[in-house]
Amino acid sequence: MKKSMLKNLTFHLICTLAILFTLTLCSKDYIVKEGVDKELAEYRKNSIFNIEYQLFFNIPKNRNTKVGGKATISFNYSGEKDLQIDFCGKLSGEDEDYSFIVVNDNKLYRDKGYRYENEHLIIEKKHLLKGDNKVEISFESSDLPLNRREDFLYTLFVPANARYAFPCFDQPDLKAIFSLTLNIPESWEAISNGILKGEKKEANGEFKELYFEKSDLLPTYLFTFTAGDFIRKERKFEERNFEYMYRKSDTSKAVQIEDVLKEISFSLNWLEEYTGISQPFQKYGFVIIPGYQFGGMEHPGAIQFKRETIFLESNASEEDKLKRFKLLAHETSHLWFGDLVTMKWFDDVWTKEVFANFFASKICDNLFNEINHKINFITTYQLPAIKVDRTAGTHPIGQELENLNKAGLLYGNIIYNKAPIMMKNLENKIGEDCLKEGIREYLNDFSFSNATWDDLIICLDKANK
């Protein structure tokens, strides 16, 4: 009898502990992790809509003085949990222990309405509305993505570094509209995704504010601005409007802009004919930056190019000229592939790069007739791909990614060299016309939205029937 009672008591105790454990788990919204993991990204994608950022940045002339600003984030929220906003900078007033944010016109103090944990500002759900919300945050940016020099800076947020500069939802499938105001030294110029709509000089004449039109729908990694001691131009070329900037020290080389615009226009015409979609963004703008760490970056309306690739020496070879044309065609291709249609998650980052390289090669086939482009394709992509494929570090083109803070590790020769070969083989298998038809459907179905490789395959399958 006693043994039976003991067994019953043990059973009830285990059940009670299990219930308590379950209730404890249910009472917690989630475990807050550094970066943006898949669970958080999927939750936010299903509960946050119609995002708009109004951003103000104050850019001091002295690079050792921190960049500060204010973000007003408007969005529609349907979730049941506390809200995580990504941010790796610093809130204004944090040193004085009175930092606050404003949520729906209510001032919330740290640990009394919001908290900061593992790179996230967490707003308690009781302060959020079902429907439209507005969050206002004054901040100090981290220097990590600002790329500051003595008399200029440029932002580079790819793949998930916007959160270091301003509070945001830093994942590619939460596209938003960006409104930007910059306070910069009076002698500086600036470019961003939106059209420059006006400026206002301060009374003392040392600084001025620039106001930009609302951007097209963009993920955070494609939002950008460049500001500094540049020459800024607006120009019509072959019936297209262009905006561009280059350093004052490069004035003597700026005559090459004529060739740059010619090659960009050729690329635009080719892509518009192939895709059946006109250049999809409100403007074509670019900036030529000395010592840029990549060849270029495809921010719509404010593409960044490496000066050393764009401005060629007087004795430049045909290979140098072809390299420049490929870079211009590559970044222009991204306006459709990566910008207009964006991957849902960075494990599909290769899909935008495969299109950019694949179409850049096709565009270049129409010029530089003295070059054997078939052999050039092999030497440019196939040989380097085989070389890396023979190493112990080789891997599939598509890779698993659990957290966006590791997304930068996905880039490399496999993506840039092996992926175009795969696309070329796919075109050979299904035919040029079928590939073109499938890609057109893909672009139309997912314009200003997000898609996966599987979504593309479905479109190609339809075209192949």
C-alpha positions as MATLAB code, in Angstrom:
seq = 'MKKSMLKNLTFHLICTLAILFTLTLCSKDYIVKEGVDKELAEYRKNSIFNIEYQLFFNIPKNRNTKVGGKATISFNYSGEKDLQIDFCGKLSGEDEDYSFIVVNDNKLYRDKGYRYENEHLIIEKKHLLKGDNKVEISFESSDLPLNRREDFLYTLFVPANARYAFPCFDQPDLKAIFSLTLNIPESWEAISNGILKGEKKEANGEFKELYFEKSDLLPTYLFTFTAGDFIRKERKFEERNFEYMYRKSDTSKAVQIEDVLKEISFSLNWLEEYTGISQPFQKYGFVIIPGYQFGGMEHPGAIQFKRETIFLESNASEEDKLKRFKLLAHETSHLWFGDLVTMKWFDDVWTKEVFANFFASKICDNLFNEINHKINFITTYQLPAIKVDRTAGTHPIGQELENLNKAGLLYGNIIYNKAPIMMKNLENKIGEDCLKEGIREYLNDFSFSNATWDDLIICLDKANK';
ca = [
       0.000    0.000    0.000;
       2.733    2.415    0.915;
       4.633    1.560   -2.246;
       1.525    2.277   -4.331;
       0.985    5.625   -2.636;
       4.622    6.529   -3.205;
       4.301    5.715   -6.904;
       1.160    7.862   -7.159;
       2.822   10.754   -5.391;
       5.858   10.480   -7.655;
       3.624   10.420  -10.724;
       1.667   13.508   -9.583;
       4.885   15.342   -8.738;
       6.314   14.666  -12.202;
       3.068   15.848  -13.823;
       3.049   19.009  -11.716;
       6.654   19.814  -12.610;
       5.939   19.189  -16.289;
       2.955   21.578  -16.185;
       4.985   24.247  -14.397;
       7.806   23.870  -16.928;
       5.343   24.188  -19.809;
       3.734   27.273  -18.280;
       7.156   28.830  -17.791;
       8.003   28.257  -21.446;
       4.657   29.646  -22.601;
       5.047   32.761  -20.456;
       8.263   33.696  -22.271;
       7.910   35.245  -25.679;
      11.165   33.833  -27.009;
      14.853   33.540  -26.342;
      16.524   36.742  -27.521;
      19.553   35.866  -29.636;
      22.255   37.982  -31.183;
      21.774   38.699  -34.865;
      18.571   37.699  -36.671;
      17.817   34.001  -36.590;
      15.242   32.220  -38.748;
      12.659   31.926  -35.975;
      12.678   35.671  -35.312;
      12.708   36.495  -39.035;
       9.715   34.261  -39.778;
       7.743   35.639  -36.835;
       8.344   39.237  -37.875;
       7.582   38.519  -41.521;
       4.163   37.192  -40.489;
       3.348   40.015  -38.078;
       4.908   43.258  -39.374;
       3.629   45.045  -42.490;
       3.774   48.397  -44.315;
       7.095   49.506  -42.850;
       8.344   53.042  -43.381;
      11.523   54.603  -41.973;
      11.987   58.334  -41.535;
      15.702   58.743  -40.890;
      17.779   61.737  -39.882;
      21.574   61.558  -39.675;
      23.890   64.279  -38.436;
      27.290   63.851  -40.133;
      30.073   65.795  -38.355;
      33.006   67.022  -40.403;
      35.444   65.492  -37.912;
      35.530   61.734  -38.502;
      36.327   61.160  -34.822;
      32.994   62.658  -33.760;
      30.170   60.153  -33.677;
      27.327   60.173  -36.189;
      23.990   60.650  -34.484;
      20.414   60.681  -35.637;
      16.779   59.856  -35.178;
      14.664   57.040  -36.591;
      10.893   57.113  -36.794;
       9.614   53.653  -37.702;
       5.982   53.298  -38.775;
       4.486   49.843  -39.264;
       1.396   47.687  -38.917;
       1.674   45.023  -36.213;
      -0.500   41.932  -35.776;
       1.717   39.941  -33.404;
       1.088   38.640  -29.890;
       4.640   38.961  -28.556;
       7.039   41.652  -27.434;
       8.634   43.273  -30.465;
      12.342   42.990  -31.268;
      13.964   45.864  -33.155;
      17.541   45.219  -34.258;
      20.151   47.742  -33.119;
      23.879   47.561  -32.373;
      24.554   51.243  -31.825;
      23.803   53.331  -28.777;
      20.728   55.251  -27.666;
      21.114   58.959  -27.029;
      21.328   59.676  -23.327;
      22.367   56.156  -22.436;
      25.379   57.365  -20.436;
      23.079   59.364  -18.174;
      20.816   56.348  -17.528;
      17.719   58.157  -18.745;
      17.570   56.866  -22.306;
      14.074   56.429  -23.642;
      12.159   55.652  -26.794;
       8.752   56.921  -27.827;
       6.131   54.336  -28.767;
       2.803   55.615  -30.070;
       3.504   59.027  -28.447;
       4.277   57.424  -25.068;
       7.750   57.852  -23.598;
       9.192   54.508  -22.437;
      12.293   54.295  -20.281;
      14.798   51.489  -20.226;
      13.601   48.479  -18.235;
      10.272   50.281  -17.739;
       8.556   49.603  -21.025;
      11.451   48.506  -23.160;
      14.714   46.687  -22.591;
      17.945   46.110  -24.488;
      19.148   42.548  -24.847;
      21.546   40.813  -27.251;
      21.569   43.526  -29.935;
      17.807   44.133  -29.777;
      15.535   46.832  -28.443;
      12.569   44.909  -27.053;
       9.261   46.739  -26.697;
       6.744   45.166  -24.336;
       3.633   44.065  -26.185;
       1.320   46.023  -23.897;
       2.634   49.237  -25.451;
       1.910   48.110  -29.015;
      -1.339   48.412  -30.937;
      -3.018   45.897  -33.178;
      -2.665   47.870  -36.378;
      -0.610   51.007  -36.997;
       2.303   51.805  -34.676;
       5.026   54.444  -34.530;
       8.361   54.135  -32.732;
      10.738   57.094  -32.377;
      14.344   56.510  -31.354;
      17.260   58.924  -31.029;
      20.550   57.122  -31.490;
      24.288   57.186  -32.005;
      25.545   55.009  -34.862;
      28.345   52.489  -34.654;
      31.159   53.278  -37.099;
      31.230   49.693  -38.431;
      29.128   50.200  -41.608;
      29.830   53.928  -42.125;
      33.226   53.682  -43.863;
      34.408   57.116  -42.788;
      37.345   58.959  -44.322;
      38.721   62.428  -43.653;
      36.232   64.221  -45.892;
      33.611   61.666  -46.887;
      31.734   58.576  -45.785;
      29.599   55.922  -47.409;
      27.289   53.362  -45.866;
      27.526   49.686  -46.726;
      24.894   47.600  -44.943;
      25.093   44.302  -46.846;
      24.359   41.653  -45.672;
      22.852   42.642  -42.277;
      24.724   45.675  -40.943;
      22.065   48.371  -41.135;
      21.331   47.599  -37.469;
      24.743   49.053  -36.569;
      23.764   52.426  -38.023;
      20.105   52.781  -37.017;
      17.316   50.750  -35.349;
      15.505   48.610  -37.908;
      14.102   45.233  -38.913;
      17.294   44.031  -40.561;
      16.161   41.117  -42.721;
      15.767   41.024  -46.527;
      12.091   40.034  -46.674;
      10.866   43.054  -44.707;
      11.043   45.640  -47.458;
      10.284   49.224  -46.529;
      10.130   52.797  -47.776;
      12.943   55.096  -46.592;
      12.720   58.872  -46.169;
      16.100   60.453  -45.478;
      17.359   63.785  -44.174;
      21.103   64.432  -43.875;
      22.798   67.239  -41.971;
      26.243   67.571  -43.570;
      29.046   70.152  -43.900;
      28.024   72.933  -46.280;
      30.677   72.128  -48.900;
      29.724   68.431  -49.125;
      27.382   66.695  -51.540;
      25.342   63.530  -51.030;
      23.472   60.815  -52.893;
      20.925   58.276  -51.679;
      18.284   55.915  -53.058;
      15.656   58.629  -53.337;
      15.721   61.734  -55.514;
      17.219   64.816  -53.867;
      14.291   67.188  -53.420;
      15.814   70.154  -51.586;
      18.321   71.592  -49.161;
      18.416   74.185  -46.420;
      21.558   75.928  -45.203;
      22.082   76.723  -41.550;
      22.311   80.363  -40.552;
      26.006   80.074  -39.685;
      26.738   78.582  -43.121;
      28.762   75.656  -41.784;
      26.178   72.914  -42.377;
      23.178   72.213  -44.555;
      20.288   69.787  -44.516;
      19.495   67.679  -47.564;
      16.041   66.172  -48.047;
      15.449   63.109  -50.203;
      12.226   61.812  -51.688;
      10.800   58.561  -50.399;
      12.630   55.565  -51.782;
      11.128   52.631  -53.625;
      10.471   49.503  -51.562;
      13.864   48.264  -50.353;
      15.304   45.804  -47.868;
      17.551   47.416  -45.257;
      20.737   46.090  -46.872;
      20.012   48.104  -50.042;
      19.367   51.422  -48.287;
      22.407   53.692  -48.522;
      23.853   57.173  -48.673;
      27.237   58.636  -49.555;
      28.244   62.124  -48.407;
      31.436   64.094  -48.711;
      33.656   66.378  -50.731;
      32.333   65.186  -54.109;
      31.219   66.753  -57.348;
      27.574   65.895  -57.977;
      26.017   65.967  -61.441;
      22.576   65.427  -62.947;
      22.540   64.715  -66.648;
      20.387   63.421  -69.491;
      22.165   60.880  -71.676;
      20.473   59.053  -74.544;
      17.030   60.075  -73.247;
      17.763   58.789  -69.730;
      18.275   60.849  -66.596;
      21.375   60.069  -64.549;
      22.717   61.323  -61.243;
      26.311   60.676  -60.253;
      29.121   61.817  -57.982;
      32.890   61.571  -58.118;
      35.717   62.989  -56.037;
      36.972   66.478  -56.825;
      40.472   65.016  -57.030;
      39.248   62.865  -59.955;
      38.101   65.806  -62.090;
      40.762   65.178  -64.741;
      39.526   61.589  -65.181;
      35.853   62.509  -65.255;
      35.944   62.702  -69.050;
      35.575   58.899  -68.865;
      32.049   59.366  -67.513;
      30.979   59.605  -71.164;
      32.066   55.996  -71.736;
      30.564   54.898  -68.403;
      27.144   56.332  -69.297;
      27.337   54.771  -72.748;
      28.018   51.313  -71.274;
      25.354   51.677  -68.576;
      22.811   52.764  -71.197;
      23.712   49.789  -73.377;
      23.223   47.480  -70.371;
      19.888   49.075  -69.487;
      18.588   48.750  -73.030;
      19.628   45.095  -73.207;
      18.068   44.215  -69.839;
      14.829   46.052  -70.578;
      14.463   44.136  -73.828;
      15.299   40.787  -72.212;
      13.079   41.173  -69.134;
      10.247   43.183  -70.697;
      10.417   45.519  -67.672;
      11.646   49.116  -67.813;
      14.358   50.167  -65.394;
      12.287   49.639  -62.245;
      13.498   52.374  -59.880;
      12.854   56.093  -59.677;
      16.346   57.004  -60.879;
      19.684   55.598  -61.974;
      22.363   57.063  -59.738;
      25.909   56.088  -58.886;
      28.975   57.275  -56.995;
      32.625   56.519  -57.772;
      34.588   55.918  -54.568;
      38.370   55.599  -54.145;
      39.583   52.460  -52.387;
      36.137   50.861  -52.351;
      36.376   47.347  -50.886;
      34.390   45.663  -53.673;
      34.029   46.266  -57.392;
      30.592   47.709  -56.715;
      27.378   47.447  -54.719;
      23.953   47.560  -56.306;
      22.049   50.066  -54.149;
      19.252   51.261  -56.477;
      19.545   54.965  -57.188;
      22.978   55.163  -55.562;
      25.159   52.325  -56.884;
      28.678   52.416  -55.470;
      31.612   51.732  -57.819;
      35.300   51.321  -57.137;
      37.198   54.224  -58.695;
      40.189   52.101  -59.662;
      37.983   49.928  -61.897;
      35.902   52.760  -63.393;
      38.529   55.420  -64.075;
      41.109   53.702  -66.261;
      44.681   54.726  -66.971;
      45.542   56.102  -70.405;
      47.323   52.858  -71.310;
      44.411   50.639  -70.248;
      44.213   47.307  -72.068;
      41.154   45.776  -73.722;
      40.944   43.462  -70.715;
      40.767   46.498  -68.409;
      37.996   48.001  -70.522;
      36.095   44.718  -70.578;
      36.463   44.415  -66.784;
      34.900   47.861  -66.361;
      32.050   47.072  -68.735;
      31.350   43.791  -66.929;
      31.259   45.589  -63.583;
      28.812   48.194  -64.907;
      26.647   45.481  -66.495;
      26.822   43.335  -63.336;
      25.601   46.065  -60.975;
      22.979   47.222  -63.500;
      21.656   43.643  -63.774;
      21.136   43.661  -60.025;
      18.425   46.310  -60.412;
      16.188   43.485  -61.646;
      17.893   40.545  -59.958;
      18.372   41.301  -56.277;
      16.776   44.750  -56.072;
      13.403   44.386  -57.825;
      13.146   40.735  -56.759;
      15.088   39.988  -53.594;
      15.890   36.671  -51.944;
      13.799   35.893  -48.870;
      16.814   34.766  -46.847;
      20.528   35.083  -47.450;
      20.968   31.359  -48.031;
      19.719   32.271  -51.536;
      22.202   35.142  -51.940;
      23.808   33.209  -54.786;
      20.658   33.603  -56.872;
      21.159   37.343  -57.278;
      24.865   36.950  -57.974;
      24.378   34.174  -60.526;
      22.037   36.397  -62.528;
      24.320   39.424  -62.292;
      27.369   37.564  -63.585;
      25.407   35.505  -66.118;
      23.715   38.515  -67.694;
      26.831   40.688  -67.486;
      28.572   38.110  -69.673;
      25.663   38.080  -72.126;
      25.640   41.880  -72.338;
      29.383   41.994  -72.976;
      29.023   39.465  -75.810;
      27.478   42.268  -77.851;
      30.585   44.443  -77.654;
      34.348   43.815  -77.707;
      34.033   41.688  -80.846;
      37.772   41.093  -80.904;
      37.489   38.974  -77.731;
      36.438   35.321  -77.862;
      33.692   35.454  -75.254;
      33.208   31.681  -75.047;
      36.815   31.194  -74.070;
      36.628   34.245  -71.817;
      33.619   32.729  -69.993;
      35.591   29.552  -69.378;
      38.697   31.337  -68.116;
      36.695   33.823  -66.022;
      34.327   31.387  -64.333;
      34.964   27.728  -65.099;
      38.686   27.493  -64.339;
      38.452   29.358  -60.985;
      35.374   27.273  -60.077;
      37.193   24.018  -60.812;
      40.179   25.232  -58.824;
      38.147   25.907  -55.677;
      36.038   22.778  -56.225;
      39.167   20.664  -55.872;
      39.926   21.980  -52.405;
      38.791   20.588  -49.068;
      36.817   23.782  -48.522;
      34.464   23.309  -51.466;
      30.738   23.327  -50.788;
      27.366   23.391  -52.591;
      26.282   26.646  -54.234;
      23.329   26.899  -51.846;
      24.218   26.723  -48.146;
      22.289   26.550  -44.896;
      22.103   29.753  -42.870;
      20.540   29.871  -39.421;
      21.380   33.464  -38.505;
      21.984   36.555  -40.630;
      25.022   37.492  -38.534;
      26.834   34.705  -40.421;
      25.598   35.725  -43.881;
      28.880   37.358  -44.855;
      30.547   33.932  -44.767;
      28.451   32.755  -47.728;
      30.235   34.964  -50.250;
      33.133   33.566  -52.261;
      34.287   31.982  -55.501;
      31.601   29.285  -55.414;
      28.877   31.936  -55.641;
      30.582   34.198  -58.152;
      32.206   31.581  -60.402;
      30.442   28.227  -60.078;
      26.907   29.645  -60.074;
      27.153   31.259  -63.574;
      28.294   27.899  -64.973;
      25.238   26.250  -63.447;
      23.000   28.907  -65.040;
      24.673   28.471  -68.412;
      24.100   24.699  -68.230;
      20.469   25.308  -67.275;
      20.018   27.569  -70.290;
      21.585   24.932  -72.546;
      19.209   22.312  -71.135;
      15.881   24.171  -71.414;
      16.753   26.620  -74.195;
      17.276   30.374  -74.348;
      13.637   31.193  -75.142;
      12.315   29.050  -72.297;
      14.743   30.599  -69.807;
      13.769   34.086  -70.959;
      10.033   33.363  -70.648;
      10.431   31.835  -67.194;
      12.546   34.721  -65.941;
      10.025   37.260  -67.225;
       7.247   35.499  -65.294;
       9.453   35.318  -62.196;
      10.172   39.054  -62.303;
       6.542   39.979  -62.856;
       5.216   37.633  -60.158;
       7.637   38.852  -57.474;
       8.282   42.508  -58.370;
       9.200   44.594  -55.305;
       8.880   41.449  -53.233;
      10.927   38.393  -52.308;
      11.397   34.986  -53.860;
      13.349   31.752  -53.485;
      15.187   29.550  -55.947;
      12.198   27.185  -55.802;
       9.937   30.033  -56.922;
      12.142   30.531  -59.973;
      12.130   26.813  -60.779;
       8.301   26.805  -60.724;
       8.282   29.664  -63.256;
      10.827   27.871  -65.456;
       8.812   24.640  -65.271;
       5.722   26.471  -66.520;
       7.698   27.944  -69.398;
       9.154   24.545  -70.241;
       5.782   22.793  -70.721;
];
